Amino acid sequence: MIIESHAQTDACNIVILGGNGDLALRKLLPALFYLDRDNLLDDDSQIIGSARSSMTTADYKKIVKTAITAYLPDNHVDKSVWQRFPSGFPICN
């Protein structure tokens, strides 16, 4: 039996190890974008990328935006969702 829950989560921090790696860019970040689009992520949640390469938070946010627009169909990237998609994307180097 499959039980589906469509309730919004409590606020949380999601840490992605290898935040600028292929798995994060192709799969994890688009999936998190879909969760936010469907209002399943709390507004106070944060996605924190961890990477060995040195970059600023602004650099990481650009990488995330490029990945989401590249790996999701055009009609699935809602600009209003992008504006609220976990603000910041802090990066830990």
KOLTIVEX-195451 format. One record per atom (N, C-alpha, C): x, y, z. Coordinates in steps of 0.05 Angstrom, whole numbers, padded with zeros to 5 digits, always signed. Example, Ala and Ser with C-alpha at 12.3 -4.5 7.8 and 13.67 -1.06 7.14 Angstrom:
+00264-00114+00156;+00246-00090+00156;+00264-00066+00156;+00257-00045+00142;+00273-00021+00143;+00258+00001+00157;
//
This chain:
+00017-00023+00000;+00000+00000+00000;+00018+00025+00000;+00012+00044-00017;+00027+00069-00018;+00010+00091-00005;+00022+00105+00014;+00009+00127+00027;+00022+00152+00018;+00006+00170+00007;+00016+00195-00003;+00010+00217+00017;+00029+00234+00023;+00025+00257+00040;+00032+00282+00024;+00014+00301+00024;+00019+00325+00009;+00018+00349+00028;+00029+00346+00052;+00029+00367+00072;+00056+00382+00070;+00054+00408+00074;+00079+00424+00074;+00096+00416+00098;+00122+00415+00093;+00141+00408+00114;+00145+00431+00133;+00156+00426+00156;+00165+00447+00174;+00190+00460+00162;+00197+00483+00171;+00221+00496+00161;+00245+00479+00167;+00263+00477+00148;+00287+00460+00152;+00310+00471+00134;+00334+00462+00141;+00357+00468+00124;+00364+00442+00110;+00367+00444+00083;+00374+00421+00067;+00403+00426+00057;+00421+00409+00065;+00449+00411+00058;+00455+00392+00035;+00465+00402+00013;+00472+00385-00010;+00502+00384-00011;+00513+00361-00005;+00542+00357-00008;+00548+00354-00037;+00568+00368-00047;+00573+00368-00076;+00552+00385-00090;+00546+00408-00078;+00524+00425-00087;+00526+00435-00116;+00550+00434-00127;+00553+00442-00155;+00560+00418-00173;+00555+00395-00163;+00561+00370-00178;+00537+00363-00196;+00542+00343-00213;+00523+00335-00233;+00496+00325-00220;+00498+00309-00199;+00474+00298-00187;+00457+00321-00175;+00470+00340-00162;+00455+00362-00150;+00442+00379-00172;+00457+00385-00193;+00447+00403-00214;+00425+00390-00231;+00428+00365-00237;+00409+00351-00255;+00384+00340-00241;+00388+00332-00216;+00366+00317-00202;+00356+00331-00177;+00375+00336-00158;+00366+00345-00132;+00353+00373-00132;+00367+00392-00144;+00357+00419-00145;+00331+00422-00161;+00328+00409-00185;+00302+00410-00198;+00280+00397-00181;+00286+00375-00167;+00266+00362-00150;+00257+00381-00128;+00276+00395-00116;+00270+00414-00094;+00254+00437-00106;+00260+00445-00130;+00244+00467-00143;+00215+00458-00146;+00211+00433-00155;+00184+00423-00158;+00169+00423-00131;+00183+00414-00110;+00171+00414-00083;+00162+00442-00075;+00179+00462-00081;+00172+00490-00074;+00149+00499-00092;+00150+00492-00117;+00128+00500-00135;+00101+00490-00125;+00101+00466-00114;+00077+00454-00105;+00071+00461-00076;+00085+00481-00065;+00081+00492-00038;+00086+00470-00017;+00105+00453-00021;+00111+00432-00002;+00136+00438+00015;+00150+00460+00008;+00172+00469+00025;+00163+00494+00040;+00170+00495+00065;+00164+00518+00082;+00179+00542+00071;+00167+00566+00073;+00180+00590+00064;+00207+00596+00078;+00210+00586+00102;+00234+00591+00117;+00256+00570+00113;+00251+00551+00096;+00270+00530+00090;+00293+00542+00074;+00317+00530+00078;+00340+00539+00062;+00353+00515+00050;+00364+00519+00026;+00381+00499+00013;+00409+00509+00014;+00426+00493+00026;+00454+00501+00030;+00472+00482+00014;+00487+00493-00004;+00505+00477-00020;+00532+00476-00007;+00544+00453-00009;+00572+00449+00001;+00589+00440-00023;+00611+00454-00027;+00628+00448-00050;+00657+00453-00043;+00675+00438-00056;+00703+00443-00052;+00713+00467-00067;+00700+00474-00089;+00710+00497-00105;+00700+00522-00091;+00716+00543-00093;+00711+00568-00080;+00691+00585-00098;+00670+00594-00085;+00650+00611-00099;+00634+00626-00078;+00622+00648-00088;+00605+00663-00070;+00576+00653-00071;+00560+00662-00053;+00531+00655-00053;+00518+00664-00079;+00526+00688-00089;+00514+00698-00114;+00522+00680-00138;+00547+00670-00138;+00556+00652-00159;+00540+00626-00158;+00536+00616-00134;+00521+00591-00131;+00492+00594-00140;+00480+00617-00133;+00452+00621-00142;+00450+00622-00172;+00470+00633-00186;+00470+00633-00215;+00473+00605-00226;+00490+00589-00214;+00493+00561-00222;+00467+00546-00219;+00454+00550-00196;+00428+00536-00191;+00407+00545-00212;+00405+00571-00217;+00385+00580-00236;+00391+00569-00264;+00416+00569-00272;+00423+00558-00298;+00415+00528-00300;+00420+00513-00279;+00414+00485-00278;+00384+00480-00280;+00369+00496-00265;+00340+00492-00265;+00328+00499-00292;+00337+00520-00304;+00326+00527-00331;+00336+00507-00352;+00359+00495-00348;+00370+00476-00367;+00356+00448-00365;+00350+00440-00341;+00341+00412-00337;+00311+00409-00333;+00296+00431-00332;+00267+00429-00330;+00255+00440-00356;+00233+00429-00364;+00220+00439-00388;+00212+00469-00384;+00213+00484-00405;+00207+00513-00403;+00181+00520-00389;+00161+00504-00394;+00135+00510-00382;+00133+00502-00353;+00154+00491-00342;+00154+00483-00314;+00169+00503-00296;+00183+00522-00308;+00199+00542-00293;+00182+00567-00290;+00168+00570-00268;+00152+00593-00262;+00169+00614-00249;+00170+00638-00261;+00187+00659-00250;+00179+00667-00222;+00153+00666-00215;+00145+00673-00188;+00155+00652-00168;+00157+00627-00176;+00168+00606-00158;+00197+00611-00155;+00211+00618-00176;+00240+00623-00174;+00246+00645-00154;+00229+00666-00154;+00234+00688-00136;+00232+00680-00107;+00215+00661-00101;+00212+00653-00073;+00227+00627-00066;+00237+00613-00087;+00252+00589-00083;+00273+00594-00062;+00277+00577-00043;+00292+00584-00019;+00312+00606-00023;+00307+00627-00010;+00322+00651-00014;+00351+00647-00005;+00369+00656-00021;+00397+00656-00014;+00414+00635-00027;+00410+00610-00021;+00428+00588-00029;+00456+00593-00019;+00460+00594+00008;+00487+00597+00018;+00504+00574+00009;+00529+00580+00005;+00549+00560-00003;+00570+00557+00018;+00577+00533+00025;+00599+00528+00044;+00622+00516+00028;+00644+00530+00029;+00668+00520+00014;+00687+00506+00033;
//
